[in-house]
Structures are given as structure tokens and as C-alpha cells.
Amino acid sequence: MYIDPNKCVSIFGAGRMDKNCKEYKETIKIGKILARKEYLLFNGGYGGIMEASAKGVFDEGGRTIGYTCKTFKYTLGNKYLTETVVCDDIYQRLKLLIDYSQVFIIQVGGIGTLSELFLLLDESRKKENPPKIYLIGGHWQWIFDNPMIPQTCKKLMTIVTDVNQLELLIDGNN
């Protein structure tokens, strides 16, 4: 099956979070927006932000592929995934999450989310046609204030403080 990379989104964020928190609810809304725009969603397949994004897509009848990992000793994805792909290790998982998308959404997270973002930036800055990277929440401002982050990387990212704004930005992606 052909997958159009211009209609693929990968989302990164915390694997554990309260389902009643703002970010979880926001991410369900993001998933719904993506499904209505007929994007195929890729994520890490587990709970938290991954589950919330998949739930939003699921609720709108869209498609989500979750990439789980043997390294974590648990390979079953969350119940909202359309498909689960089990990766041998974290590197294969990240490669698949990064290789097929032209749009990335980065929600709140920890060290895993930061490693995903920085690998994405390192890969993207070298591309002739780099992807769009949307950082959800004002807490990401530190990246733009940090002199160690090259301007070439900063140009790839946009901070989104209101998820309703994301819908307009994604429309402008095509």
C-alpha cells in the first residue's frame, strides 16, 4: 500500500499521564483534527500522548500505526491503534517514526520525548525538503532561547500555544 508522506504525521510525547490533564485532552483533539484532514498518524503505540492521539483519530474513524518496541518488554499497543508494528529496538522505532512523516507534533514529555525531538532535528536539518515540526505549548520556548540550538533547526519548528491554531497550520502544510 502506498503511503503519501505529505499526509503522515508522527507525534511524540509523554508515555504516562493523567487522562484528565490538559495535555491528554488537547492531544485527543489533535488526533481528531488529523483524522478529519485524512492524515495517517504514527506514534509510539503505548499510553499517554500516544494513546490520546490514537483515541482522537479512532473517534473520527481515521488510521493510526503504533510502533512498539521489544526493548520495553511489552509490545502490545493501546486499544485505539489501527495497526501495531513491533520494532526490535528503540533505534528502529525512531527511524520508522521519523522516516515516513513530513509533519511532526511534539507534545509535553520527558527525556524520551527530548531524544526523539533532537534526533528528528538532526535528521531534518540535512534534508532538502525538511518536515514541519509543531511544538505544543509555551513551555518549548527554551529551545528558541538556547544559543546551542542552530538557527537551521529553529527555522523548522513552530510553537503552537492553542491547538485550534494547529488546524490552520496543518492546512498550510499542503
N, C-alpha and C positions, 0 to 999 in steps of 0.2 A: 504494500500500500504506500502510495506517495504521501509524504508529509511536507506541506509548504512551510518552510522555516519562518516566513513572514507572518504566519498565523499560529506560531508556537510561542508560549510564554513559560518561563521557568520561574518559580517562586521559592525564595529562601527565607527561613525564619525559625524561630524557637520551636523545638520539638515538644516541649512541655509548657502548658499554660492553662490557666483557668478559662473555662468555656464562657464565663460571664464577663471576662475582661474586654475592654475597648478594642484591643488589637485582634482578638479572636473574632469578635463580631464584625469588625471592619474587613477582615480577610474573607469572611463569608460573602460580604457584599462585593469584594473584589472578584471572587470566584464567579458570582452571578453576572457581573459586568463582562468578564471574559467569555463566559458561555454565550451570552446574548450577542457578543461580537464574533462568535464562532471560532474562538481560539481553542487550540488544544493546549491543555495545561500539563506541565511536567512539574513534579515535586518529589521530595524525598520519601513520600509514602507513609510516613508514620503519623503521630499525633500533632497537637498544637497547631501552628500555622499551616502545616501540610494538610492536616485534617480539615481545618476551616476552609482553606481554598478549595479542596476537593468537594466539600459539602456544598459550597456555593455553586460550583459547576454542576454537581449532581442534581441539585434542586431545580436547575434550569435545563436539565436534560443534555448537558454537554459531556465532554470526554476528558478524563484525567488519567495520566500514566504516572504511577508512583514507582520510584527507583529505591528499593530497599537494599540492604547490604548484609551479606553473610558475616562480616566482621562484627556486627552488632548482636549476633547470635539469635536474632528474631527477624524473620524475613516476611512475615505476613503484613500486608499493608492495611491501611484503615478501610472501613466498610464503604466509603464513598468513592473509592477508586474504580475506574472502568477496567484498568489493567495494572498488574504489578509485574515489574521486571526485577529479578533478583540479581544484584551485582556481586562479583567476587570480593571486592574491596572498595574502600572509600574513594580511591582514585578513579576506578572505573565508573563509579556512581557519579562523581563530579564531572567527569569527562562527558558522560551522556547528558547530564543536566545542562551543561554549557554548550555542547556542540550543536544541538538542533534548534536552539531558540535565537530569535532576533530581538526579543523583548524579555527583560528581567525585572522582577518585582522583589525588592528586599524589604522585609518587614522586621520588626524588632527580634532580636535573638542574642545569642551569646558567642562564644569563641568559634563554634562550628559555623555560624552564620557569617562571622567576620572572615573566616578562612575561605568560605565559598565566595564572598564578595571580592576578596583580594585576588584569588585565583582568576575569577571572572575578569577583573580589571586588567590583570597581567596578560591574559589571553586576548582580551578585546582591544587593547591599545595597539596591537600589532596588525589588526585586521584592516583591510581596505574598506570594508563596509561594516563598521563596528555596530554592535547592538545598542538599543536604548535600555538604560538602567534607571529604574524608578525606585528611590529610597523613600519608604513610607514613614513619615513622622519627622518632626523638627529635631529630634534627638540625633539625627545624622549630620547636623551642621558641622560637627567637629572635623569631619573628613575634609570639608571645604576650607576650614580654618587651619588645617595641618600643612605646614610647608613641605613635609616629606612626601605628600601625595602629588605626583606630577600633574601639571595643567592638562596634559593629554588625557589623563584619567578623569579629572574633574569635569571635562567637557562631555564625557559620556554619561554623566549622572545628572538626574534631576530630583530634587527633594519635593515630595508631594505631601502636603500637610492636611489635605482634605481628599478623601477617596473619590468624591464626586468629580474632582479635578482630573483624576486618573482616566476617567472615561473619555474626556476630551483629548488628553494627551495620547491615548492609545489610538483614537480616531486619526490623529495626525501622523501616526506611525506608518500608515499605508499610503 
